[in-house]
Amino acid sequence: MNFEYNERSKAMIKKVRSFVRDRIIPAEAEYYAWLKQPGQAWTQPPIMETLKREAKAEGLWNLFLPEPEYGAGLTNLEYAPVAEEMGRSFIASEVFNCNAPDTGNAEVLVRYGSEAQKKRWLEPLLAGEIRSAFAMTEPDVASSDATNMQGTIVADGDEVVVNGKKWWTTNAGHPNCQFFIFMGLTDPTAGKHVQHSMVIVPRDAPGVKVVRMLQVFGTLDEPYGHGEVHFDNVRVPKDNIIAGLGRGFEIAQGRLGPGRIHHCMRAIGAAERTLELLCKRATERVAFGKPLTNLGGNRDIIANARIDIDMARLLTLQAADRIDRLGVFGALTDISAIKVVAPNVLQRIADQAIQIHGGGGLSEDFPLAALFAYGRVLRLADGPDEVHRGMIAKLELNKYKGGRS
């Protein structure tokens, strides 16, 4: 196995790393200060638009799409380490127009959308002019089993009628969010994985109501937000159905595979920044006459963090490589494995970094509490750890069926 990134990937890593270090991280204070001002929590900080223009001018735009006519043409394996660099800042992905859930929605429209859907929704999304949301998880059922979904999409002449309650709908609060991709039940009598469909629902369609923004560890994650959204007899043209009725699960599988690579590599980038903060604090702070690095088991903590990050990175790169070569269904074990490993690594290192920082680690003076929350959230987003472990075990046990008792 060749562990060296190719030249195209290395060139992009270098450019993105420099932009994140020199432009984005220094701008974080201005970005968050804007949002804290009265009445501006749910507005777009002007510095974000400035950074987006600069990134676009440098060709650092839509880097996640392997289709060269729409994006940078990077494979999943080439893009993965680039996503890692973006993970060092919470706002970096949006700067490069590479932020979820827009990335997944764009991939859906590129690969499954009609020409009219691409013109109306994909083009402004890729231009960074609008934002989007993905409405799948529901409050009234265990959404770890997506076949429990109760939201409905019912054909009625030239329209479809959409009903349902969704929550944890990221971007629902963003001022530029213009549409939802809603996944719902269309035919309960069909086969288990052909009962559901996806439909584009404009944000301003009659019957769409953002009921509330959900707090995550006491914060609302402005200006993106994670909304509870109710769809009450929402009528949209039948042409808004993506790829055809009954293809919801097929589309979801294609959407989630690359998206999990992106999530995990960003988590690894966040873990690298966390370890960097931990090491700086441990070398600079003195307690009981010694640097923190020389107290307790702190050196073991640092060593284990280094090992964990590197293992998680290699596993994620392997998953990216297998998606490129074998497709999503040829990489199911790898995709599930990284979804368990990467968020847990980030959460564990963030927890240890908080401990090293003492009281400061809990405060907004450092990003550690937010990084801990980010890792914890990822252990539920796109499926909880238990579901992914179950998938890994199922695929592993399948190897032995019929072999011996």
C-alpha positions as CSV (number, residue, x, y, z in Angstrom):
1,M,0.0,0.0,0.0
2,N,1.3,3.5,-0.9
3,F,0.8,5.8,2.1
4,E,1.9,8.9,0.1
5,Y,-0.7,11.4,-1.0
6,N,-0.5,12.0,-4.8
7,E,0.7,15.3,-6.1
8,R,-2.8,16.8,-6.8
9,S,-3.9,16.0,-3.2
10,K,-0.7,17.4,-1.7
11,A,-1.0,20.6,-3.7
12,M,-4.6,21.1,-2.5
13,I,-3.7,20.2,1.1
14,K,-1.0,22.9,1.1
15,K,-3.3,25.6,-0.2
16,V,-6.2,24.7,2.1
17,R,-3.9,24.4,5.1
18,S,-2.4,27.9,4.5
19,F,-5.8,29.4,4.0
20,V,-7.2,27.9,7.2
21,R,-4.1,28.9,9.2
22,D,-3.6,32.4,7.8
23,R,-7.1,33.5,7.0
24,I,-9.8,31.5,8.7
25,I,-8.6,30.8,12.2
26,P,-7.6,34.5,12.7
27,A,-11.1,35.4,11.6
28,E,-12.9,33.1,14.1
29,A,-13.0,35.8,16.8
30,E,-14.7,38.3,14.5
31,Y,-17.1,35.7,13.2
32,Y,-18.3,34.7,16.7
33,A,-18.3,38.3,18.0
34,W,-20.7,39.2,15.2
35,L,-23.2,36.5,16.2
36,K,-23.1,37.6,19.9
37,Q,-24.3,41.0,19.1
38,P,-28.0,41.7,19.9
39,G,-30.3,40.6,17.1
40,Q,-27.6,39.0,15.0
41,A,-27.5,35.4,16.2
42,W,-29.3,34.2,13.1
43,T,-27.6,36.3,10.5
44,Q,-24.6,35.6,8.3
45,P,-21.5,37.3,9.6
46,P,-20.0,39.5,6.9
47,I,-16.6,38.0,7.4
48,M,-17.9,34.7,6.2
49,E,-18.9,36.2,2.8
50,T,-15.5,37.9,2.6
51,L,-13.7,34.6,3.2
52,K,-15.9,32.8,0.7
53,R,-15.1,35.3,-2.0
54,E,-11.4,35.0,-1.3
55,A,-11.5,31.2,-1.3
56,K,-13.4,31.1,-4.5
57,A,-10.9,33.4,-6.1
58,E,-8.1,31.0,-5.2
59,G,-9.9,28.0,-6.7
60,L,-10.7,26.6,-3.2
61,W,-14.3,25.9,-4.0
62,N,-16.6,22.8,-4.1
63,L,-13.6,20.6,-3.4
64,F,-15.8,17.7,-2.3
65,L,-17.2,16.8,-5.7
66,P,-15.3,14.3,-7.8
67,E,-17.3,15.3,-10.9
68,P,-15.0,17.8,-12.6
69,E,-17.8,19.6,-14.3
70,Y,-19.2,20.6,-10.9
71,G,-16.2,20.6,-8.5
72,A,-12.5,20.1,-8.1
73,G,-12.6,16.6,-9.5
74,L,-10.8,15.1,-6.4
75,T,-11.5,11.5,-5.6
76,N,-12.6,10.6,-2.1
77,L,-9.1,9.5,-1.3
78,E,-7.7,12.8,-2.6
79,Y,-10.3,14.9,-0.8
80,A,-10.1,13.1,2.6
81,P,-6.9,14.8,3.8
82,V,-8.2,18.2,2.5
83,A,-11.3,17.7,4.6
84,E,-9.0,17.0,7.6
85,E,-7.5,20.5,7.2
86,M,-10.9,22.0,7.2
87,G,-11.7,20.2,10.4
88,R,-9.3,22.4,12.3
89,S,-11.9,25.2,12.3
90,F,-15.7,25.0,12.8
91,I,-16.3,27.6,10.1
92,A,-13.8,26.4,7.4
93,S,-16.0,24.0,5.5
94,E,-18.5,26.8,4.7
95,V,-15.7,29.0,3.5
96,F,-14.8,26.5,0.9
97,N,-18.5,25.6,0.1
98,C,-17.8,22.2,1.5
99,N,-20.1,22.1,4.5
100,A,-22.7,19.5,5.4
101,P,-25.6,19.1,4.8
102,D,-25.1,21.1,1.5
103,T,-22.4,18.7,0.4
104,G,-24.7,15.6,0.7
105,N,-27.6,17.5,-0.9
106,A,-25.4,18.6,-3.8
107,E,-24.2,15.0,-4.3
108,V,-27.8,13.9,-4.5
109,L,-28.7,16.5,-7.1
110,V,-25.6,15.9,-9.2
111,R,-26.1,12.1,-9.3
112,Y,-29.9,11.8,-9.1
113,G,-31.4,15.2,-9.9
114,S,-33.2,16.1,-13.1
115,E,-31.9,18.9,-15.3
116,A,-34.6,21.2,-14.0
117,Q,-33.7,20.4,-10.4
118,K,-30.1,21.1,-11.1
119,K,-30.8,24.4,-12.7
120,R,-33.2,25.6,-10.0
121,W,-31.4,24.3,-6.9
122,L,-28.0,22.8,-7.6
123,E,-26.5,25.7,-9.4
124,P,-27.1,28.4,-6.7
125,L,-26.1,25.8,-4.1
126,L,-22.7,25.3,-5.8
127,A,-22.3,29.0,-6.3
128,G,-22.7,29.5,-2.5
129,E,-25.7,31.7,-3.0
130,I,-28.1,29.6,-1.0
131,R,-28.0,26.9,1.7
132,S,-30.0,23.8,2.2
133,A,-31.2,21.2,4.8
134,F,-31.9,17.5,4.9
135,A,-35.1,16.4,6.7
136,M,-34.9,12.8,7.7
137,T,-34.7,12.2,11.5
138,E,-38.1,12.2,13.3
139,P,-38.9,12.9,17.0
140,D,-41.7,10.4,17.4
141,V,-39.8,7.2,16.3
142,A,-36.4,5.6,16.9
143,S,-34.7,7.0,13.8
144,S,-31.7,4.8,14.2
145,D,-33.9,2.4,12.2
146,A,-34.8,4.5,9.2
147,T,-37.5,2.1,8.2
148,N,-39.5,3.5,11.2
149,M,-40.0,6.8,9.3
150,Q,-43.6,8.1,9.6
151,G,-43.4,11.2,7.4
152,T,-45.3,10.8,4.1
153,I,-45.0,11.8,0.5
154,V,-48.3,11.1,-1.3
155,A,-48.9,11.6,-5.0
156,D,-51.9,13.7,-5.9
157,G,-52.2,14.4,-9.6
158,D,-49.3,16.7,-10.7
159,E,-48.4,17.3,-7.1
160,V,-47.2,15.4,-4.0
161,V,-48.4,16.2,-0.5
162,V,-45.8,16.1,2.2
163,N,-46.6,15.6,5.9
164,G,-44.5,14.8,8.9
165,K,-42.4,16.0,11.8
166,K,-38.6,16.2,11.4
167,W,-36.0,17.3,13.8
168,W,-32.2,17.8,14.0
169,T,-32.6,19.4,10.6
170,T,-29.3,21.2,10.4
171,N,-29.2,24.5,8.6
172,A,-32.9,25.1,9.3
173,G,-32.1,28.4,11.0
174,H,-29.6,29.7,8.5
175,P,-30.8,32.9,6.8
176,N,-29.8,31.5,3.4
177,C,-31.5,28.1,3.7
178,Q,-33.8,27.9,0.7
179,F,-34.9,24.3,0.5
180,F,-35.2,21.0,2.3
181,I,-34.7,17.5,0.9
182,F,-37.4,15.6,2.7
183,M,-37.3,11.8,3.0
184,G,-40.7,10.1,3.6
185,L,-42.9,7.1,3.1
186,T,-44.6,6.7,-0.3
187,D,-45.7,3.1,-0.4
188,P,-45.9,1.1,2.8
189,T,-46.9,-2.1,0.8
190,A,-43.7,-2.1,-1.3
191,G,-40.4,-3.9,-0.3
192,K,-38.7,-2.7,2.8
193,H,-36.1,-0.5,1.0
194,V,-38.3,0.8,-1.8
195,Q,-41.1,2.3,0.3
196,H,-39.5,5.7,0.7
197,S,-38.8,8.7,-1.6
198,M,-37.0,12.0,-1.5
199,V,-38.6,15.3,-2.5
200,I,-37.3,18.9,-2.7
201,V,-39.4,21.2,-0.5
202,P,-38.9,25.0,-0.8
203,R,-38.3,26.6,2.6
204,D,-41.1,29.1,2.0
205,A,-43.7,26.6,0.8
206,P,-47.0,26.9,2.6
207,G,-47.3,24.4,5.4
208,V,-43.5,24.4,6.3
209,K,-43.0,25.6,9.9
210,V,-39.7,25.7,11.8
211,V,-41.2,25.1,15.3
212,R,-38.0,25.5,17.3
213,M,-34.2,25.3,17.3
214,L,-32.8,22.5,19.4
215,Q,-30.0,23.2,21.9
216,V,-26.9,21.0,21.8
217,F,-25.2,21.0,25.2
218,G,-26.9,24.3,25.9
219,T,-26.1,26.1,22.6
220,L,-28.2,26.7,19.5
221,D,-25.3,26.5,17.0
222,E,-26.2,29.8,15.4
223,P,-26.5,30.7,12.5
224,Y,-27.0,27.1,11.3
225,G,-29.3,25.7,13.9
226,H,-30.8,22.2,14.2
227,G,-34.5,22.6,13.8
228,E,-37.7,20.8,14.5
229,V,-39.6,21.3,11.3
230,H,-43.2,20.4,10.7
231,F,-44.6,19.8,7.2
232,D,-48.4,20.2,7.2
233,N,-50.0,19.2,3.9
234,V,-47.2,20.8,2.0
235,R,-47.9,20.7,-1.7
236,V,-45.1,20.7,-4.2
237,P,-44.9,19.8,-7.9
238,K,-44.4,16.1,-8.6
239,D,-41.3,17.1,-10.6
240,N,-39.7,17.8,-7.2
241,I,-39.4,14.1,-6.5
242,I,-35.8,13.1,-6.8
243,A,-35.1,10.2,-9.3
244,G,-38.6,8.8,-8.9
245,L,-40.8,7.3,-6.2
246,G,-39.4,4.5,-4.1
247,R,-35.8,5.4,-4.5
248,G,-35.2,7.1,-1.2
249,F,-33.0,4.4,0.4
250,E,-31.0,4.0,-2.7
251,I,-30.2,7.7,-2.8
252,A,-29.6,7.8,1.0
253,Q,-26.9,5.1,0.7
254,G,-25.1,7.0,-2.1
255,R,-25.4,10.2,-0.1
256,L,-24.1,8.9,3.3
257,G,-21.0,7.0,2.1
258,P,-18.8,9.9,1.0
259,G,-20.4,12.1,3.6
260,R,-19.1,9.9,6.4
261,I,-15.6,10.2,4.9
262,H,-16.0,14.0,5.1
263,H,-17.3,13.9,8.7
264,C,-14.6,11.6,9.9
265,M,-11.7,13.4,8.3
266,R,-13.0,16.7,9.7
267,A,-13.2,15.0,13.1
268,I,-9.6,13.9,12.7
269,G,-8.5,17.5,11.9
270,A,-10.4,18.7,14.9
271,A,-8.6,16.1,17.0
272,E,-5.3,17.3,15.7
273,R,-6.1,20.9,16.8
274,T,-7.3,19.6,20.1
275,L,-4.0,17.6,20.7
276,E,-2.1,20.7,19.7
277,L,-3.9,22.8,22.3
278,L,-3.4,20.0,24.9
279,C,0.4,19.8,24.3
280,K,0.9,23.6,24.4
281,R,-1.0,23.8,27.7
282,A,0.8,20.9,29.2
283,T,4.2,22.3,28.4
284,E,3.5,25.9,29.4
285,R,1.6,25.3,32.7
286,V,3.4,24.5,35.9
287,A,1.8,22.8,38.9
288,F,3.5,21.5,42.1
289,G,6.8,22.7,40.7
290,K,6.6,20.7,37.5
291,P,5.3,21.2,33.9
292,L,2.0,19.4,33.5
293,T,3.7,17.1,31.1
294,N,5.6,15.6,34.0
295,L,2.6,15.0,36.3
296,G,0.5,11.9,36.6
297,G,-0.1,10.0,33.4
298,N,-0.1,13.0,31.1
299,R,2.6,11.7,28.8
300,D,0.7,8.5,28.3
301,I,-2.4,10.6,27.4
302,I,-0.4,12.5,24.8
303,A,1.1,9.3,23.4
304,N,-2.2,7.5,23.2
305,A,-3.8,10.5,21.5
306,R,-1.1,10.5,18.8
307,I,-1.6,6.8,18.3
308,D,-5.4,7.1,18.1
309,I,-5.4,9.9,15.6
310,D,-3.0,8.2,13.3
311,M,-5.0,4.9,13.4
312,A,-8.2,6.7,12.8
313,R,-6.7,8.6,9.8
314,L,-5.4,5.4,8.2
315,L,-8.7,3.6,8.7
316,T,-10.6,6.6,7.1
317,L,-8.2,6.8,4.1
318,Q,-8.7,3.0,3.6
319,A,-12.5,3.6,3.6
320,A,-12.1,6.4,1.1
321,D,-9.9,4.3,-1.2
322,R,-12.4,1.4,-1.1
323,I,-15.3,3.7,-2.0
324,D,-13.3,5.0,-5.0
325,R,-12.5,1.5,-6.2
326,L,-15.5,-0.6,-5.0
327,G,-18.3,1.8,-4.5
328,V,-20.2,2.4,-1.3
329,F,-21.5,-1.2,-1.0
330,G,-18.0,-2.5,-1.4
331,A,-16.8,-0.4,1.6
332,L,-19.7,-0.9,4.1
333,T,-17.5,-2.3,6.9
334,D,-14.9,0.4,6.5
335,I,-17.5,3.2,6.4
336,S,-19.2,1.9,9.6
337,A,-15.8,1.4,11.3
338,I,-14.6,4.9,10.8
339,K,-18.0,6.3,11.9
340,V,-17.4,4.6,15.2
341,V,-13.7,5.3,15.6
342,A,-13.2,8.9,14.5
343,P,-15.9,10.7,16.7
344,N,-14.8,8.6,19.7
345,V,-11.2,9.6,19.2
346,L,-12.1,13.3,19.0
347,Q,-14.4,13.1,22.1
348,R,-11.8,11.3,24.2
349,I,-9.0,13.7,23.3
350,A,-11.2,16.7,23.8
351,D,-12.2,15.4,27.3
352,Q,-8.5,14.9,28.2
353,A,-7.6,18.4,26.8
354,I,-10.3,19.9,29.0
355,Q,-8.9,18.2,32.0
356,I,-5.4,19.5,31.2
357,H,-6.8,23.1,30.8
358,G,-8.6,22.9,34.1
359,G,-11.5,25.4,34.5
360,G,-10.4,27.2,31.3
361,G,-11.2,24.1,29.3
362,L,-14.8,24.5,30.2
363,S,-15.0,28.1,29.1
364,E,-15.4,29.9,25.8
365,D,-11.8,31.1,26.0
366,F,-10.8,27.8,24.4
367,P,-12.8,25.7,21.8
368,L,-12.5,22.5,23.8
369,A,-16.0,22.3,25.1
370,A,-17.3,22.8,21.6
371,L,-14.9,20.2,20.2
372,F,-16.1,17.7,22.9
373,A,-19.7,18.4,21.9
374,Y,-18.9,18.0,18.3
375,G,-17.3,14.6,18.8
376,R,-20.3,13.5,21.0
377,V,-22.8,14.7,18.4
378,L,-21.1,12.8,15.6
379,R,-21.6,9.6,17.6
380,L,-25.3,9.9,16.8
381,A,-25.3,11.8,13.5
382,D,-25.6,9.5,10.4
383,G,-26.4,6.6,12.8
384,P,-25.4,5.8,16.4
385,D,-22.3,3.7,17.2
386,E,-24.4,0.7,18.0
387,V,-25.9,0.6,14.5
388,H,-22.5,0.8,12.9
389,R,-21.1,-1.9,15.1
390,G,-24.1,-4.1,14.3
391,M,-23.4,-3.6,10.6
392,I,-19.7,-4.5,11.1
393,A,-20.6,-7.7,13.0
394,K,-23.2,-8.7,10.5
395,L,-20.8,-8.4,7.6
396,E,-18.1,-10.2,9.5
397,L,-20.4,-13.1,10.5
398,N,-21.6,-13.4,6.9
399,K,-18.1,-14.7,6.0
400,Y,-18.7,-17.8,8.1
401,K,-22.3,-18.7,7.1
402,G,-22.4,-22.2,5.8
403,G,-18.8,-22.9,6.6
404,R,-19.2,-24.6,9.9
405,S,-21.6,-24.7,12.8
